[in-house]
Amino acid sequence: MTNQLVQGMVKELKTASAKNKAPIWADLAEMALKPKIAKRLVNVTKINRVTSDNDIIIVPGKVLGTGNISHKVTLCSFAISAAAAKKIKAAGGKIVSYSDLISKFPTGKGVKIIG
């Protein structure tokens, strides 16, 4: 899974990590390069169970729509199913890109990685 898109994401994450002294972005870059991690599947049920209202989370893998979510979260993931996106948005949550997340939370403070 080291195509140009992934390479570009990894470069941007490593740059953000160095610039903002934020190890979370470097950790995420390393996860993107490991196929076993980048292919993780996380259901909406797990997100609901391990998060609280208004949490900011990153899933280094794909989010699937099994289950429900009862609170809003801001989610960034490598991939997301249409069903999962619909459920996250219906609960008042947001789905953002890693670039948006870096812009809003440059140091990574308050951002959780779930996998």
C-alpha positions as CSV (number, residue, x, y, z in Angstrom):
1,M,0.0,0.0,0.0
2,T,2.8,2.5,-0.8
3,N,1.2,4.3,-3.7
4,Q,1.8,8.0,-4.4
5,L,-1.3,9.0,-2.4
6,V,0.0,7.2,0.7
7,Q,3.5,8.5,0.2
8,G,2.2,12.0,0.0
9,M,0.2,11.5,3.2
10,V,3.2,10.1,5.0
11,K,5.4,13.0,3.9
12,E,2.8,15.5,5.1
13,L,2.3,13.7,8.4
14,K,6.1,13.5,9.1
15,T,6.5,17.2,8.2
16,A,3.7,18.2,10.6
17,S,5.2,16.0,13.3
18,A,8.6,17.7,13.0
19,K,7.2,21.2,12.6
20,N,4.8,21.0,15.5
21,K,6.8,18.7,17.8
22,A,3.8,16.3,17.7
23,P,4.7,12.6,17.7
24,I,1.1,11.6,17.0
25,W,1.5,12.6,13.3
26,A,4.8,10.6,13.0
27,D,3.0,7.6,14.6
28,L,0.2,7.8,12.1
29,A,2.7,8.1,9.2
30,E,4.3,4.8,10.3
31,M,0.9,3.1,10.6
32,A,0.1,4.2,7.1
33,L,3.2,2.3,5.8
34,K,2.3,-0.9,7.5
35,P,-0.3,-2.8,5.5
36,K,-1.4,-4.9,8.5
37,I,-2.3,-1.8,10.4
38,A,-3.6,0.3,7.5
39,K,-6.1,-2.5,6.7
40,R,-7.7,-2.6,10.2
41,L,-11.4,-2.6,10.3
42,V,-13.2,-0.7,13.1
43,N,-17.0,-0.8,13.5
44,V,-19.1,2.2,14.6
45,T,-20.0,0.1,17.7
46,K,-16.3,0.2,18.9
47,I,-16.1,3.9,18.3
48,N,-19.2,4.4,20.4
49,R,-17.8,2.2,23.2
50,V,-14.4,3.8,23.4
51,T,-15.2,7.5,22.9
52,S,-17.1,10.2,24.6
53,D,-19.1,13.1,23.2
54,N,-17.0,15.5,21.1
55,D,-13.9,13.3,21.1
56,I,-11.5,13.8,18.1
57,I,-10.3,10.4,16.8
58,I,-8.2,8.9,14.0
59,V,-8.7,5.4,12.8
60,P,-5.7,4.1,10.9
61,G,-7.8,1.7,8.8
62,K,-11.4,1.5,7.5
63,V,-14.5,2.4,9.6
64,L,-17.5,0.1,8.9
65,G,-21.1,0.8,9.7
66,T,-21.9,-2.1,12.0
67,G,-23.7,-0.9,15.1
68,N,-24.7,2.6,16.2
69,I,-23.2,5.7,17.8
70,S,-25.0,7.8,20.4
71,H,-22.8,10.8,20.5
72,K,-20.9,13.1,18.2
73,V,-17.2,12.6,17.3
74,T,-14.8,14.2,14.9
75,L,-13.4,11.3,12.8
76,C,-10.5,11.0,10.5
77,S,-9.8,7.6,8.9
78,F,-7.9,6.1,6.0
79,A,-11.3,4.8,4.6
80,I,-14.9,4.8,5.7
81,S,-18.0,3.0,4.4
82,A,-21.1,4.9,3.3
83,A,-23.1,3.4,6.1
84,A,-20.6,4.4,8.8
85,A,-20.3,8.0,7.4
86,K,-24.1,8.3,7.5
87,K,-24.3,7.1,11.1
88,I,-21.5,9.4,12.3
89,K,-23.1,12.4,10.7
90,A,-26.6,11.4,11.9
91,A,-25.2,11.5,15.5
92,G,-24.0,15.1,14.9
93,G,-20.4,14.1,14.2
94,K,-18.0,15.2,11.5
95,I,-15.7,13.4,9.1
96,V,-12.5,15.3,8.3
97,S,-9.3,14.7,6.4
98,Y,-5.9,14.2,8.0
99,S,-4.9,17.6,6.6
100,D,-7.9,19.3,8.3
101,L,-7.0,17.6,11.5
102,I,-3.4,18.8,11.3
103,S,-4.6,22.3,10.7
104,K,-7.0,22.4,13.6
105,F,-4.9,20.4,16.0
106,P,-1.2,20.9,15.0
107,T,0.2,19.5,18.2
108,G,-2.2,16.6,18.2
109,K,-3.3,17.5,21.7
110,G,-6.7,15.8,22.4
111,V,-6.6,13.6,19.3
112,K,-6.9,9.8,20.0
113,I,-5.8,7.0,17.7
114,I,-8.2,4.1,17.8
115,G,-7.5,0.8,16.1
